[in-house]
């Protein structure tokens, strides 16, 4: 059995279905973005419902929307019928995920969602299904074939649904003017968040942790200041004067290897880097 060729077959099949999805993107997608944008701008939220694999896709969609500044939540269909429906308001938009469009638990919830006055966006592989007919907007994720060799396990269909969710989130992000600074605010623990939110004052050294020596000070004095401050460098400047240079542990090591005799008594100004910036 050629495992690699079988893997390539799966990937080729799913790419083919994504290309079909690309050709179908049209006015319903634009309408869906407008509905999601209205919900986000009117202090509403995006409520996602789905069962099984579709529910798993919904979890990822909600996470992506939240991380890009569009409040989203996943509503369990059963729990919604036992009180959780209260979190849905008329300002919300609902994305209902069901490839068949006939998922019983989801269909039982539809009339109650409609009574809440929400805009219902259906993501389904069967636009003519019960879900498709009930929706205000239908996004077609139909696939000709699953990547499963038996054409049974949801594979191409779940990939198509997932990619459509990413497209919704990314286009909505741009429509709302969500930028890098906004992203950083919501991701303070990530590398981008740290890069954009960290200020010089958050990491700079001050007081006893900041070593400064006079240009006339000896290398020995500079090394002592460096050791006390636990830094790898000292700033070289006269009292109240401008920066004249820096002297680093590397500067000392290179000079010592070249000419170690009497190095400790030489003035730091001889070995400092005069234009460190």
KOLDOSE-36389 format. One line per 10 residues: number of its first residue (from 1); their letters; for each residue z, x, y of C-alpha. Coordinates in steps of 0.25 Angstrom, whole numbers. Layout:
N
NUM = a = Z X Y; ...
***
This chain:
277
1 = xxxxxxxxxx = 0 0 0; -4 6 14; 8 2 22; 2 8 35; -11 0 34; -3 -13 32; 6 -9 44; -7 -7 52; -12 -21 47; 0 -28 52
11 = xxxxxxxxxx = -1 -21 66; -16 -24 67; -14 -39 64; -3 -40 74; -11 -33 84; -22 -42 82; -13 -54 84; -8 -48 97; -23 -47 101; -25 -61 99
21 = xxxxxxxxxx = -13 -65 107; -18 -56 118; -31 -65 118; -23 -77 119; -14 -74 131; -18 -84 142; -13 -94 151; -1 -99 142; 5 -85 143; 4 -86 158
31 = xxxxxxxxxx = 10 -99 158; 21 -94 149; 24 -83 159; 25 -92 171; 35 -101 163; 44 -89 159; 43 -84 174; 47 -97 179; 59 -98 170; 63 -84 174
41 = xxxxxxxxxx = 62 -86 189; 69 -99 189; 82 -93 182; 78 -99 169; 76 -91 156; 66 -90 145; 71 -96 132; 65 -92 119; 65 -100 106; 60 -97 92
51 = xxxxxxxxxx = 64 -97 78; 63 -85 67; 54 -74 71; 50 -81 84; 65 -81 87; 65 -66 85; 53 -65 94; 60 -74 104; 72 -64 104; 64 -52 108
61 = xxxxxxxxxx = 56 -60 119; 69 -65 125; 74 -50 125; 62 -45 132; 62 -56 142; 77 -54 145; 75 -39 146; 64 -41 157; 72 -50 165; 67 -64 160
71 = xxxxxxxxxx = 80 -71 155; 77 -76 141; 85 -81 129; 82 -86 115; 86 -100 111; 89 -103 96; 82 -116 93; 94 -121 84; 105 -117 94; 97 -123 105
81 = xxxxxxxxxx = 98 -137 99; 113 -135 98; 116 -132 113; 109 -119 116; 98 -127 123; 107 -128 135; 102 -114 139; 88 -119 141; 85 -124 156; 73 -130 163
91 = xxxxxxxxxx = 71 -116 169; 69 -110 156; 56 -107 149; 56 -107 133; 48 -99 124; 47 -105 110; 42 -96 99; 36 -101 86; 24 -96 80; 22 -109 72
101 = xxxxxxxxxx = 26 -118 83; 33 -127 73; 47 -120 72; 56 -132 69; 68 -127 76; 60 -123 89; 53 -137 89; 66 -144 88; 70 -137 101; 57 -140 109
111 = xxxxxxxxxx = 60 -154 114; 74 -149 119; 68 -137 126; 57 -146 133; 68 -155 138; 75 -143 145; 62 -142 154; 58 -128 149; 44 -122 149; 41 -120 134
121 = xxxxxxxxxx = 33 -108 130; 28 -109 116; 25 -96 109; 18 -100 96; 7 -97 86; 3 -112 85; 0 -117 99; -3 -131 93; 11 -132 87; 23 -141 90
131 = xxxxxxxxxx = 28 -129 99; 15 -127 106; 13 -141 109; 27 -142 115; 26 -130 124; 22 -129 138; 16 -116 136; 10 -110 122; 8 -95 119; 0 -94 107
141 = xxxxxxxxxx = 4 -82 97; -4 -87 86; -8 -76 76; -20 -76 66; -12 -68 55; 2 -63 53; 3 -48 50; 10 -52 37; 1 -49 25; 4 -64 21
151 = xxxxxxxxxx = 2 -69 35; 16 -75 34; 27 -66 41; 27 -68 56; 21 -55 61; 9 -56 70; 15 -69 75; 28 -63 79; 22 -51 85; 13 -59 94
161 = xxxxxxxxxx = 24 -68 98; 32 -56 102; 21 -49 110; 19 -62 117; 34 -62 121; 32 -48 126; 20 -52 134; 28 -64 140; 40 -55 144; 32 -44 150
171 = xxxxxxxxxx = 23 -53 158; 35 -61 163; 41 -48 167; 30 -45 176; 29 -59 181; 43 -58 186; 42 -44 192; 52 -38 182; 51 -23 185; 58 -10 180
181 = xxxxxxxxxx = 70 -11 188; 73 -25 183; 70 -20 169; 80 -9 171; 91 -19 176; 90 -26 163; 90 -13 155; 101 -4 161; 103 2 147; 89 6 145
191 = xxxxxxxxxx = 82 19 150; 74 12 160; 86 4 165; 94 17 167; 82 24 174; 80 13 184; 95 9 186; 102 22 186; 105 28 200; 107 42 204
201 = xxxxxxxxxx = 121 39 207; 124 34 193; 121 48 187; 123 58 198; 134 68 198; 145 69 209; 158 75 212; 163 85 202; 151 82 193; 141 87 203
211 = xxxxxxxxxx = 140 102 205; 136 109 218; 137 123 222; 133 131 234; 120 140 234; 129 152 235; 138 149 223; 136 158 211; 130 154 198; 144 154 192
221 = xxxxxxxxxx = 149 144 202; 137 135 199; 140 136 184; 154 132 187; 151 120 195; 141 116 185; 151 117 174; 162 109 181; 152 98 185; 146 98 170
231 = xxxxxxxxxx = 132 98 175; 121 107 172; 118 110 187; 124 112 200; 118 108 214; 117 120 224; 120 116 238; 128 121 250; 140 112 254; 134 100 261
241 = xxxxxxxxxx = 120 106 260; 107 102 253; 103 104 238; 98 118 237; 96 118 222; 102 116 208; 107 126 198; 107 122 183; 113 127 170; 98 130 167
251 = xxxxxxxxxx = 96 139 179; 109 147 175; 104 149 161; 90 153 164; 96 163 175; 106 169 165; 96 171 154; 87 179 164; 98 187 172; 112 185 168
261 = xxxxxxxxxx = 119 196 175; 128 191 186; 122 177 186; 135 171 189; 136 177 202; 122 174 207; 121 162 218; 117 149 212; 106 148 223; 98 159 216
271 = xxxxxxx = 97 151 203; 97 137 208; 84 128 208; 81 126 222; 72 113 221; 78 105 209; 72 92 214
***
